[in-house]
Amino acid sequence: MSPRSSCSLVLAFACCLFVAAHCTFRTLEHIKPQASDKAQGRAVAGLLRRLLGNRSAEFVVSVNRSLSNDSLDVCELRSSKSNKVVAVGSTGVAVASGIYNYLKYFCNCHVSWSGNQVALPSPLPRLTGVLRINTQHRFRYYQNVCTFSYSSVWWDWPRWEREIDWMALNGINLPLAFTGQEALWQEVYRALGLNQSEIEEFFAGPAFLAWNRMGNMFRFGGPLPQSWHVNQLLLQFKILERMRAFGMIPVLPAFSGNIPKGILRLYPKANVTRLGSWARFNCSFSCSYILDPRDPLFLQIGTLYLSQVIKQFGTDHIYNTDTFNEMTPPSSDPDYLSAISRSVFASMTAVDPQAIWLMQGWLFFNEAYFWKPAQIEALLHGVPLGRMIVLDLFAETEPIYSSTKSFYGQPFIWCMLHNFGGNSGFYGTVESVNSGPFKALSFPNSTMVGIGMTPEGIEQNPVMYELMSELAWRKEPVNLSKWVSLYAARRYGSTQENLAAAWKLLIASVYNCTIPGYLNHNHSPLVRRPSFRLNTGLWYDPADLYKAWKLILEAAPPLMSKETFRYDLVDVTREVLQVLTSAFYLDIADAYGNQRLPELLTAGGVLVYDLLPELNRLLSSDSNFLLGRWLEQARSLALNEDEAQLYDMNARNQITLWGPDGEIRDYANKEWAGLMEDYYAQRWALFVHTLVDCLNSGRPFKQDAFNQEVFQVEKGFIFNKRKYPTKPQGDTYEIAHRIFLKYYPQALKRL
């Protein structure tokens, strides 16, 4: 090929990308709020009443979609002569997030999973002129398919209502809406001719449905009671009604090809592949059956299901399904991969000609050895350009858009994944999050259409989610030091210098992981099965954490009535004790290795008989850190004791063994009171006692034998039937102060 013709090809490809980037909006023009302007205004007024009580009357809200002429949300706020704040926005979400901006930066207020601080000044601060808040991002996406199992699995409507309010305040307009889908699948499978036992052995238990939906596993934790289906369906109706009332675009589920084994009885000639095992599960719970999308049966099932979805749930024309999630395709042939995505998309457009396929881009990172440029492009180009939106799911750490020429022309959303399994530990990549979306937007021929938050589990590290959601309304990165000082002031309603200083330390260290490719699993020995191979590495200097701890504790006495402050005092103390657990673990390992029994008894004794019990007492003092609440929420959904026990087992197993034999053990670990006492501390006690016995008897420590013994402790927790407190106990400040006096000097000595 001549240099000239080669150059022409490059230019042609560049032109194609340019056209794709600029045609993106046209293929998405029909994606817009369904609710009337008045209905969206009423939804925002209801939110303000729930949030501010009588003070909500000081806000006048309305929606006028003509305020935006390019599908990008905007809100305008001004003060009236009667000192009310008048807010007009292009959607309900735009109005809610505009008001939240005013509440944050003019009234010093804060709303979070761990409490609200909404002490409004009186009268409301006046605005001079018009405050205009707008976004560069067509979509602000929220949730991960896993969030429905790790966090919201046991939620009732009041908890969902609070979450949807939080979404609106934080500008979310494209939320995943996956609740209740099994009820519809049950009807589809019955219509196809499956019997009830074939359906029941397919669905996983409530705490494991996310991976059942993605084709990773089946049956474990089930069967699902019929009351579950009814409850979740009714919940989904309320969720969708409220999301749409705010002008949000709920993303509904579509068919991926994952089928019950019973389909083979009805259609023995169907082109079905049985996958290998997933995540060390054996084939009694994994090795799923996947129907080839090119088989005519795929179109039949897919259209049957999506018709049911639209009939029951309505539609906003965006559907999520993930082929090959953590599963290797049977062929890397580009023609095969294009045919697969073309067929999946056809099953959507056969029912909804305006369908847009939203796909998680996790597979391109998770199995990078398989997904080379030719394979990625083939899969993406099986769908017309602009009719698929790819979630660049882990973009703060491993962006895919930059190595795929902006997903080869398909629209994408830059996402912060941040948290795996809903772990409790502090973590963040603030520099990457702060700059990443702006880099993606200015990428050559960028097809970026939004910004998103895709945590596997929520209700942790609230600072990261406040920052990320706010960036959707910014034109450039924030000054992190200044931003976090203001965050501290509004989170606690206090301008104490100690608080700003503490948060500046935290944002620059524990929340600023810069290790390339770092995976945010909580590797702390505290929440891992004891062995001599545990990871004690940190990405930050613990001295910064200890200084922040001291500053926050010194500021504590006048702030203990604030729920947000109590939560953070517990959380930062918890993080310190987590780090110190690693230090004691290293002492234990060193003492055993050098056969020094007195040192082993000292380090092991402090950890097992003081540090971990103190941590359990601390966690017990705040309702946000109680195992009892998680278990109570699970049992509350049951109609009888059998259902209650099933849900209780699901709730306990997910956060511990994650499987019958610990297949994904401790992945979804939580540092909660009760769990600390009866699970983590028990394992560490057994480990220390075993090591002491080994030194006393002169026999070597055998990890395999210990694993068998400690597995009995782990399994015992799942079936112990113990009731755990659902209300906080003890004085948070008194406990935290006692821990500080005891452990702060030790912490400094270890630096």
TACORDA-V209732 format. One record per residue. N is the residue number from 1. SS is DSSP state (a for helix, b for strand, c for the rest). OMEGA is omega in degrees with one decimal (none if undefined). Layout:
N/SS/OMEGA ; N/SS/OMEGA
This chain:
1/c/-178.1 ; 2/c/178.0 ; 3/a/-177.7 ; 4/a/-179.2 ; 5/a/176.5 ; 6/a/179.5 ; 7/a/179.8 ; 8/a/179.1 ; 9/a/179.0 ; 10/a/179.6 ; 11/a/-179.9 ; 12/a/-179.5 ; 13/a/178.7 ; 14/a/178.8 ; 15/a/178.8 ; 16/a/179.6 ; 17/a/-179.6 ; 18/a/179.2 ; 19/a/-179.7 ; 20/a/-178.4 ; 21/a/-175.5 ; 22/a/176.3 ; 23/a/-174.3 ; 24/a/-176.3 ; 25/a/-176.2 ; 26/a/179.7 ; 27/a/-176.9 ; 28/c/-174.2 ; 29/c/-177.8 ; 30/c/178.5 ; 31/c/-176.8 ; 32/c/-179.4 ; 33/c/178.8 ; 34/c/-176.4 ; 35/c/177.6 ; 36/c/177.4 ; 37/a/-178.9 ; 38/a/-179.7 ; 39/a/178.8 ; 40/a/177.1 ; 41/a/178.8 ; 42/a/179.3 ; 43/a/179.3 ; 44/a/178.4 ; 45/a/177.5 ; 46/a/177.1 ; 47/a/-177.5 ; 48/a/176.6 ; 49/a/179.3 ; 50/a/-174.8 ; 51/a/-169.0 ; 52/a/-179.8 ; 53/a/-176.7 ; 54/a/-178.4 ; 55/a/179.1 ; 56/a/179.4 ; 57/a/-179.7 ; 58/a/176.8 ; 59/b/176.1 ; 60/b/-173.6 ; 61/b/174.1 ; 62/b/178.6 ; 63/b/177.2 ; 64/c/-172.5 ; 65/a/179.8 ; 66/a/176.7 ; 67/a/177.6 ; 68/c/179.0 ; 69/c/-176.5 ; 70/c/179.5 ; 71/c/178.9 ; 72/c/-173.2 ; 73/c/177.9 ; 74/b/175.6 ; 75/b/176.9 ; 76/b/-179.3 ; 77/b/175.5 ; 78/b/176.6 ; 79/b/178.4 ; 80/c/179.0 ; 81/c/-179.9 ; 82/c/176.3 ; 83/c/169.7 ; 84/c/175.1 ; 85/b/-179.6 ; 86/b/-177.7 ; 87/b/176.4 ; 88/b/-179.3 ; 89/b/-177.8 ; 90/c/174.7 ; 91/c/175.6 ; 92/a/178.4 ; 93/a/179.9 ; 94/a/179.4 ; 95/a/-178.5 ; 96/a/-178.7 ; 97/a/174.8 ; 98/a/178.1 ; 99/a/178.9 ; 100/a/175.1 ; 101/a/177.8 ; 102/a/180.0 ; 103/a/-179.0 ; 104/a/-167.5 ; 105/a/176.5 ; 106/c/-176.5 ; 107/c/177.9 ; 108/c/-178.7 ; 109/c/-175.0 ; 110/b/178.4 ; 111/b/-178.7 ; 112/b/175.7 ; 113/c/-173.8 ; 114/c/176.6 ; 115/b/178.6 ; 116/b/173.6 ; 117/b/-173.1 ; 118/c/175.9 ; 119/c/-176.0 ; 120/c/171.9 ; 121/c/178.3 ; 122/c/-0.9 ; 123/c/177.3 ; 124/c/176.6 ; 125/c/-177.8 ; 126/c/173.2 ; 127/c/175.3 ; 128/c/-176.1 ; 129/c/-177.0 ; 130/c/173.7 ; 131/b/-176.7 ; 132/b/-178.9 ; 133/b/179.0 ; 134/b/-175.3 ; 135/c/174.7 ; 136/c/-168.8 ; 137/c/179.1 ; 138/c/-177.7 ; 139/b/169.4 ; 140/b/-170.6 ; 141/b/179.4 ; 142/b/172.6 ; 143/c/-177.6 ; 144/c/179.4 ; 145/c/-179.3 ; 146/c/-176.0 ; 147/a/-177.7 ; 148/a/175.9 ; 149/a/-175.5 ; 150/a/-174.2 ; 151/c/-169.4 ; 152/c/-174.8 ; 153/c/-175.1 ; 154/c/-174.2 ; 155/c/170.0 ; 156/c/-176.7 ; 157/a/178.9 ; 158/a/178.7 ; 159/a/176.0 ; 160/a/179.9 ; 161/a/178.1 ; 162/a/-178.3 ; 163/a/-179.8 ; 164/a/172.9 ; 165/a/178.4 ; 166/a/178.0 ; 167/a/-177.8 ; 168/a/179.3 ; 169/a/-177.8 ; 170/c/169.6 ; 171/c/-178.4 ; 172/c/175.6 ; 173/c/179.3 ; 174/b/-178.6 ; 175/b/172.9 ; 176/b/-178.3 ; 177/c/-171.2 ; 178/c/-176.8 ; 179/c/169.8 ; 180/c/-173.4 ; 181/a/-179.5 ; 182/a/177.8 ; 183/a/179.4 ; 184/a/177.6 ; 185/a/179.6 ; 186/a/179.4 ; 187/a/178.8 ; 188/a/-178.7 ; 189/a/176.4 ; 190/a/179.6 ; 191/a/179.5 ; 192/a/177.7 ; 193/c/177.1 ; 194/c/175.3 ; 195/c/-172.9 ; 196/a/-178.5 ; 197/a/177.7 ; 198/a/177.8 ; 199/a/-176.2 ; 200/a/-179.5 ; 201/c/178.0 ; 202/c/-176.8 ; 203/c/172.4 ; 204/c/176.5 ; 205/c/-175.2 ; 206/a/-176.0 ; 207/a/-176.0 ; 208/a/-176.5 ; 209/a/-178.3 ; 210/a/-175.0 ; 211/a/169.5 ; 212/a/-179.4 ; 213/a/-178.3 ; 214/c/177.2 ; 215/c/-179.4 ; 216/c/-173.5 ; 217/c/176.5 ; 218/c/170.7 ; 219/c/-172.7 ; 220/c/179.5 ; 221/c/-178.7 ; 222/c/-1.4 ; 223/c/178.0 ; 224/c/176.0 ; 225/c/177.4 ; 226/a/178.5 ; 227/a/177.0 ; 228/a/-178.6 ; 229/a/-178.6 ; 230/a/-179.0 ; 231/a/-176.6 ; 232/a/178.5 ; 233/a/178.1 ; 234/a/178.1 ; 235/a/-179.5 ; 236/a/177.9 ; 237/a/179.6 ; 238/a/-179.6 ; 239/a/-177.5 ; 240/a/179.4 ; 241/a/-178.2 ; 242/a/177.7 ; 243/a/-178.1 ; 244/a/179.0 ; 245/a/178.2 ; 246/c/-176.4 ; 247/c/176.7 ; 248/c/177.2 ; 249/c/-179.8 ; 250/c/177.1 ; 251/b/-175.4 ; 252/b/-177.0 ; 253/b/173.0 ; 254/c/-174.2 ; 255/c/-179.6 ; 256/c/-176.9 ; 257/c/178.9 ; 258/b/-173.1 ; 259/b/172.6 ; 260/c/178.1 ; 261/c/-177.8 ; 262/a/177.8 ; 263/a/-178.4 ; 264/a/175.8 ; 265/a/-177.5 ; 266/a/-176.6 ; 267/c/-174.4 ; 268/c/-178.3 ; 269/c/-179.3 ; 270/c/-179.4 ; 271/c/-174.5 ; 272/b/175.4 ; 273/b/172.5 ; 274/b/-177.0 ; 275/c/172.3 ; 276/c/-177.8 ; 277/c/-179.3 ; 278/c/172.0 ; 279/c/175.7 ; 280/c/171.7 ; 281/c/175.8 ; 282/c/-171.3 ; 283/c/172.7 ; 284/c/177.9 ; 285/c/177.2 ; 286/c/-171.6 ; 287/c/-174.8 ; 288/c/177.0 ; 289/b/-177.2 ; 290/b/179.0 ; 291/b/179.4 ; 292/c/-178.8 ; 293/c/179.4 ; 294/c/177.4 ; 295/c/-179.8 ; 296/a/179.9 ; 297/a/179.1 ; 298/a/-180.0 ; 299/a/-179.8 ; 300/a/-178.5 ; 301/a/-177.6 ; 302/a/-179.3 ; 303/a/176.9 ; 304/a/-178.1 ; 305/a/-176.4 ; 306/a/175.3 ; 307/a/178.9 ; 308/a/177.9 ; 309/a/-176.7 ; 310/a/178.6 ; 311/a/-176.5 ; 312/a/-170.1 ; 313/a/-171.3 ; 314/c/177.2 ; 315/c/171.3 ; 316/c/169.8 ; 317/c/174.9 ; 318/b/-175.4 ; 319/b/177.0 ; 320/b/164.7 ; 321/c/-176.6 ; 322/c/173.4 ; 323/c/172.7 ; 324/c/176.8 ; 325/c/-176.7 ; 326/c/177.2 ; 327/c/-178.9 ; 328/c/177.3 ; 329/c/-179.2 ; 330/c/-179.7 ; 331/c/176.4 ; 332/c/179.9 ; 333/c/-179.0 ; 334/a/179.2 ; 335/a/178.4 ; 336/a/-176.5 ; 337/a/175.9 ; 338/a/179.7 ; 339/a/179.4 ; 340/a/-177.0 ; 341/a/177.7 ; 342/a/-178.8 ; 343/a/177.3 ; 344/a/-179.6 ; 345/a/179.8 ; 346/a/178.8 ; 347/a/175.0 ; 348/a/-174.7 ; 349/a/176.1 ; 350/c/179.5 ; 351/c/-178.2 ; 352/c/-178.6 ; 353/c/-179.7 ; 354/c/-174.1 ; 355/c/170.0 ; 356/b/-179.7 ; 357/b/173.9 ; 358/b/-175.7 ; 359/b/173.1 ; 360/b/178.6 ; 361/c/-176.7 ; 362/a/-175.8 ; 363/a/-177.6 ; 364/a/175.5 ; 365/a/-172.6 ; 366/a/179.0 ; 367/c/-176.1 ; 368/c/179.4 ; 369/c/-179.7 ; 370/c/-171.8 ; 371/c/174.2 ; 372/c/-177.0 ; 373/a/-177.2 ; 374/a/-178.1 ; 375/a/179.3 ; 376/a/-178.2 ; 377/a/-179.3 ; 378/a/-179.7 ; 379/a/-177.1 ; 380/a/-176.0 ; 381/a/170.2 ; 382/c/179.6 ; 383/c/179.1 ; 384/c/-180.0 ; 385/c/179.6 ; 386/c/-179.9 ; 387/c/174.6 ; 388/b/171.6 ; 389/b/-179.6 ; 390/b/173.0 ; 391/b/173.6 ; 392/b/-157.3 ; 393/c/-171.8 ; 394/c/-168.5 ; 395/a/-179.9 ; 396/a/-179.2 ; 397/a/-177.9 ; 398/a/179.6 ; 399/c/179.8 ; 400/c/-175.7 ; 401/a/-173.3 ; 402/a/179.6 ; 403/a/-178.8 ; 404/c/-179.3 ; 405/a/179.1 ; 406/a/179.5 ; 407/a/175.3 ; 408/a/173.4 ; 409/c/177.0 ; 410/c/176.7 ; 411/b/177.8 ; 412/b/177.5 ; 413/b/179.5 ; 414/b/-172.7 ; 415/b/169.0 ; 416/b/178.0 ; 417/c/170.7 ; 418/c/-170.2 ; 419/c/176.4 ; 420/c/172.9 ; 421/c/-177.7 ; 422/c/-179.3 ; 423/c/-174.2 ; 424/c/-169.6 ; 425/c/173.6 ; 426/c/175.8 ; 427/c/174.1 ; 428/c/175.5 ; 429/b/-168.1 ; 430/a/-178.7 ; 431/a/178.9 ; 432/a/179.5 ; 433/a/-176.7 ; 434/a/-175.9 ; 435/a/-170.6 ; 436/a/-178.3 ; 437/a/-178.9 ; 438/a/174.8 ; 439/a/-178.5 ; 440/a/-179.1 ; 441/a/-178.4 ; 442/c/177.6 ; 443/c/-178.1 ; 444/c/179.7 ; 445/c/-177.5 ; 446/c/175.0 ; 447/c/-179.2 ; 448/b/-180.0 ; 449/b/-179.2 ; 450/b/-179.6 ; 451/b/-173.9 ; 452/b/174.1 ; 453/b/-173.2 ; 454/c/-179.3 ; 455/c/173.9 ; 456/c/178.2 ; 457/c/-176.4 ; 458/c/179.9 ; 459/c/175.5 ; 460/c/175.9 ; 461/c/-173.9 ; 462/a/-177.9 ; 463/a/-177.8 ; 464/a/-176.8 ; 465/a/174.2 ; 466/a/179.3 ; 467/a/-175.2 ; 468/a/-178.6 ; 469/a/-179.3 ; 470/a/-178.4 ; 471/a/178.6 ; 472/c/-177.0 ; 473/c/-179.2 ; 474/c/177.9 ; 475/c/-178.8 ; 476/c/179.0 ; 477/c/179.1 ; 478/c/167.8 ; 479/c/-169.8 ; 480/a/-178.4 ; 481/a/179.1 ; 482/a/-177.5 ; 483/a/-175.2 ; 484/a/174.0 ; 485/a/178.3 ; 486/a/177.3 ; 487/a/-179.9 ; 488/a/-177.8 ; 489/a/-177.0 ; 490/a/179.7 ; 491/a/-177.3 ; 492/a/-175.7 ; 493/c/-176.5 ; 494/c/177.6 ; 495/c/176.4 ; 496/c/-176.9 ; 497/a/179.6 ; 498/a/-174.9 ; 499/a/177.6 ; 500/a/-179.9 ; 501/a/179.6 ; 502/a/-177.5 ; 503/a/175.0 ; 504/a/176.9 ; 505/a/-177.4 ; 506/a/-175.8 ; 507/a/-178.4 ; 508/a/-174.6 ; 509/c/-174.4 ; 510/c/179.1 ; 511/c/-177.3 ; 512/b/176.4 ; 513/c/-180.0 ; 514/c/178.2 ; 515/c/-177.1 ; 516/c/175.0 ; 517/c/-177.0 ; 518/c/178.3 ; 519/c/-175.2 ; 520/c/165.1 ; 521/c/178.2 ; 522/c/-175.5 ; 523/c/-175.1 ; 524/c/174.6 ; 525/a/-179.7 ; 526/a/-172.7 ; 527/a/177.3 ; 528/c/175.0 ; 529/c/-175.5 ; 530/c/173.4 ; 531/c/176.5 ; 532/c/-176.7 ; 533/c/-176.0 ; 534/c/-177.5 ; 535/c/179.2 ; 536/c/-176.0 ; 537/c/174.7 ; 538/c/177.7 ; 539/c/-177.3 ; 540/c/177.7 ; 541/c/-177.9 ; 542/a/177.5 ; 543/a/179.3 ; 544/a/178.1 ; 545/a/-178.8 ; 546/a/177.5 ; 547/a/179.8 ; 548/a/178.0 ; 549/a/-179.3 ; 550/a/-178.8 ; 551/a/-179.1 ; 552/a/-179.9 ; 553/a/178.7 ; 554/a/-179.1 ; 555/c/-164.7 ; 556/c/-166.4 ; 557/a/-177.5 ; 558/a/-173.4 ; 559/a/-172.2 ; 560/c/176.6 ; 561/c/-178.8 ; 562/c/-179.4 ; 563/a/-179.5 ; 564/a/-179.8 ; 565/a/179.0 ; 566/a/179.2 ; 567/a/-176.4 ; 568/a/176.6 ; 569/a/176.0 ; 570/a/-173.3 ; 571/a/-178.7 ; 572/a/176.7 ; 573/a/176.0 ; 574/a/-179.3 ; 575/a/177.7 ; 576/a/-179.0 ; 577/a/175.0 ; 578/a/179.1 ; 579/a/-179.7 ; 580/a/174.6 ; 581/a/177.4 ; 582/a/-179.7 ; 583/a/178.3 ; 584/a/176.8 ; 585/a/178.3 ; 586/a/176.2 ; 587/a/179.8 ; 588/a/-178.9 ; 589/a/-179.4 ; 590/a/180.0 ; 591/a/179.3 ; 592/a/-178.9 ; 593/a/-179.9 ; 594/c/176.0 ; 595/c/178.8 ; 596/c/-174.8 ; 597/a/-179.6 ; 598/a/179.7 ; 599/a/178.0 ; 600/a/179.4 ; 601/a/-179.4 ; 602/a/-177.3 ; 603/a/179.6 ; 604/a/-179.7 ; 605/a/179.4 ; 606/a/-178.2 ; 607/a/-171.4 ; 608/a/-172.2 ; 609/a/177.6 ; 610/a/-172.6 ; 611/a/-177.2 ; 612/a/173.6 ; 613/a/177.4 ; 614/a/178.6 ; 615/a/177.9 ; 616/a/177.9 ; 617/a/178.8 ; 618/a/-178.7 ; 619/a/179.7 ; 620/a/-173.7 ; 621/c/-178.4 ; 622/c/-174.0 ; 623/a/-179.3 ; 624/a/-175.5 ; 625/a/-175.6 ; 626/b/171.9 ; 627/a/-177.2 ; 628/a/179.9 ; 629/a/178.9 ; 630/a/-179.2 ; 631/a/178.7 ; 632/a/178.2 ; 633/a/179.9 ; 634/a/-176.4 ; 635/a/-176.3 ; 636/a/-179.9 ; 637/c/-175.5 ; 638/c/175.6 ; 639/c/-179.9 ; 640/c/-173.9 ; 641/a/178.0 ; 642/a/177.7 ; 643/a/-179.6 ; 644/a/179.7 ; 645/a/177.2 ; 646/a/-179.0 ; 647/a/178.4 ; 648/a/177.8 ; 649/a/178.0 ; 650/a/-176.7 ; 651/a/-179.0 ; 652/a/-175.0 ; 653/a/-176.1 ; 654/a/-174.9 ; 655/c/-179.0 ; 656/c/-174.7 ; 657/c/-178.4 ; 658/c/-178.2 ; 659/c/-177.7 ; 660/c/-176.3 ; 661/c/178.8 ; 662/c/-177.1 ; 663/c/178.0 ; 664/c/-172.8 ; 665/c/173.5 ; 666/c/178.6 ; 667/c/-177.6 ; 668/c/-176.0 ; 669/c/178.4 ; 670/c/176.5 ; 671/c/-176.1 ; 672/c/174.0 ; 673/b/-176.1 ; 674/c/175.2 ; 675/a/178.5 ; 676/a/-174.2 ; 677/a/-170.5 ; 678/a/-178.7 ; 679/a/-176.9 ; 680/a/-177.8 ; 681/a/179.7 ; 682/a/179.0 ; 683/a/-179.3 ; 684/a/177.3 ; 685/a/179.3 ; 686/a/-179.9 ; 687/a/-178.9 ; 688/a/179.7 ; 689/a/178.9 ; 690/a/179.6 ; 691/a/178.1 ; 692/a/178.1 ; 693/a/179.8 ; 694/a/179.8 ; 695/a/-179.6 ; 696/a/-175.0 ; 697/a/-179.2 ; 698/c/178.1 ; 699/c/-177.9 ; 700/c/175.0 ; 701/c/178.9 ; 702/c/-177.3 ; 703/a/-178.2 ; 704/a/179.3 ; 705/a/177.8 ; 706/a/-179.7 ; 707/a/179.6 ; 708/a/-178.6 ; 709/a/-177.0 ; 710/a/176.7 ; 711/a/177.1 ; 712/a/176.0 ; 713/a/-177.5 ; 714/a/-179.7 ; 715/a/178.0 ; 716/a/178.9 ; 717/a/-176.4 ; 718/a/-174.8 ; 719/c/-175.1 ; 720/c/176.6 ; 721/c/-179.6 ; 722/c/174.4 ; 723/c/-178.8 ; 724/c/-178.0 ; 725/c/177.2 ; 726/c/176.8 ; 727/c/-178.7 ; 728/c/179.7 ; 729/c/176.7 ; 730/c/-178.1 ; 731/c/-175.4 ; 732/a/-177.1 ; 733/a/-178.3 ; 734/a/-179.0 ; 735/a/-179.0 ; 736/a/-179.4 ; 737/a/178.1 ; 738/a/178.8 ; 739/a/-179.9 ; 740/a/-178.7 ; 741/a/-178.0 ; 742/a/-166.5 ; 743/a/179.5 ; 744/a/178.0 ; 745/a/178.6 ; 746/a/-179.3 ; 747/a/-179.5 ; 748/a/-179.7 ; 749/a/-175.2 ; 750/c/-179.0 ; 751/c/none
